[in-house]
Amino acid sequence: MRYVLDVKLRLSHRIYSTTPYFLLLPVVVILLGLFAVGCDTAEEKINTDKLSIGVVSYGEGTISLDKYDRFKNHIGKQTKSIIELEPAYNELQAVEQVQRQNWEIVFAPPGLAAIAISKAKYLPLFSLEGVSSTQRSLLLVRDDRAIQKIGDLQNKIVALGETGSAAAFYVPLYDLYGLTLKQIKQVPTPKLALTSLNDGTVDAAAMAERDFETYKRDFPTTKFRVLHTSRWIPAGVVLIGQKVDRNQQQQIEKAMREAPPDITADAGYLTSAKVPNYDQFIQLIEKVRPLEDKVKQVPVVLVNPQLNNQITPNPEKTKVEKSK
């Protein structure tokens, strides 16, 4: 661009020295037009980058995605990029997206984060909100059933979430290891899991504690009981893909870190919290992923000889709690 401008200026000087003033006006106009076109072209190049932001939304549509609007606008302005928000309506869809590396930025719940970090080389940038006692998995039953411990689920029907969910799939699968279940029904949302438990379609259902606190209000006439509470699950994280070059990574991280508090609160990430270490959680998920193919079988035998020396019984298997 600088070379072209230099040539244009030299040409202009030469013309000026040999041409009457009144004949220079059209030439000046043309040169200015060429200069403007050159600037516009450069500006277009700056603004052609696209960034896809992946989020998991449990079918709430635009209601649950509205909170990302200001974040999307902020990142687009600061990085001079076109931002596309791409929801996945269950974690199975999200797993497929990260495995294909279709998303540059991902607001990832724990199960998805573990897979994205270990299998697709995504890098964690920020912790998501939720570092609290709600970051656990629950196995739930109806209070009027005789089931008192995990062992009582032998030959029963259990509702799990979609493959990829930490609290609704991987962690309960770990806790159920060693049992033979009559059937596992996979449901896409926590509300559907509670619906199945409420109408007696399943004997137990697994979900995140936070989701239970949210959706149990939709069943005011049914009393659910917490059969088992899992170990702690790390908070979700904001991830960035390996396809994003280093300079753009730094731009995105800076823009996110310096975003106004109301924008970070809406998007649900924490700039000051320590990013959780996923090493142990990734190991847990890797241990139970070989059981994924067994989930569709009837009955479901949750035993894998290769895992027998790796998975130990949970000391809390007899824990029973009343839901409030």
Secondary structure, DSSP 4 states (H G I P E B T S, - for coil): -HHHHHHHHHHHHHHHHHS-HHHHHHHHHHHHHHHHHHHHHHHHHHTT-EEEEEEE--S-THHHHGGGHHHHHHHHHHHT-EEEEEEESSHHHHHHHHHTT--SEEEE-HHHHHHHHHHS--EEEEEES--STTSEEEEEEETTS---SGGGGTT-EEEE--TT-IIIIIHHHHHTTT-EESEEEE-SSHHHHHHHHHTTS-SEEEEEHHHHHHHGGG-TT--EEEEEEEEE-PPPEEEE-TTS-HHHHHHHHHHHHTS-HHHHHHHTEESSSPPPP-HHHHHHHHHHGGGGGGGGSSSEE---GGGTTT----TTTT--EE--
